Amino acid sequence: MDGRRVTGQNRRQPVRVELGRRTAWLSGPGVAEALRLAGSPSMRCPKRRVWCCPVDRVSDVLAVVEGVQGRRIELVEAER
């Protein structure tokens, strides 16, 4: 699911972001490409099966998602 590229059909699907204390988990089509374009360190979370990155780099990734890909962002949950 997360390895799909952004196309005209799935461009309307938001990128879902869940923020943790040190990690942000991202899901949706085009997330892997956004992480690469932002130059953020990332990996697939084996437990949640989504892409994750450090929370201090998520703003760079979201700028790519909104600016380059033209997509919406949906904050799912914030953990303190």
PyMOL commands that set and color helices and strands:
alter all, ss='L'
color gray80, all
select helices_A, chain A and resi 31-38+55-68
alter helices_A, ss='H'
color red, helices_A
select strands_A, chain A and resi 15-19+23-27+43-44+51-54+73-78
alter strands_A, ss='S'
color yellow, strands_A
deselect
rebuild
show_as cartoon
